[in-house]
Amino acid sequence: MSSCSSRALTILSTVFGACGLLLVGVAVSTDYWLLMEEGIVLQQNQSLEVKMALHSGLWRVCFVAGAENGRCVASEYFTEPEIEITTENTANILKMVRTATPFPMVSLLFVFTAFVISNIGHIRPQRTILAFVSGIFFILSGLSLVVGLVLYISSINDEVMNRPREPEQFFHYHYGWSFAFAASSFLLKEVSVCGAGVMSVYLFMTFSLCLLRGLG
């Protein structure tokens, strides 16, 4: 392989790894994964009266309407926060999504480790094993993130399906920009992080082949 091709492959691998690290880092640290709104339907004019509205992330829940309006509380994983939730199903949704939290965190740890190892391998290309190891961590990062997203969606869907249907009440939810960012990061990581992993493995194989030819 020519030096120009090797240099371009190295640059692309670094850029893709940096993009994957940035995207998953922003997704994990922001709190607009899920937006929920619930209240009652006024029978007089069929208008909606919002009793509670909130947005939540992996670490914090912020209320934008209702009795807790303007208050943000940390998502407690060992003790329950003292907040007023309108219905039990909404409280259960906030509890269930916590099961997905470790996977984006593991994904962030994996992609950070892979990025560091990959750059050390690019700086010292004679250590070809580093390129291979970073490729494995890049791929594990993408897998951890998609598992977390699937668990997050399934936890919410299970609670929504079990929610009692009452005509005088309404409940709306949708995924926020933090979730969209995480989902987009996974799609990009399939191209970038996994691509960087494949490229790192390819670099490892290329350097190893050159080394064997030199010994031969």
Disulfide bonds with the S-S distance in Angstrom:
Cys62-Cys72 2.07
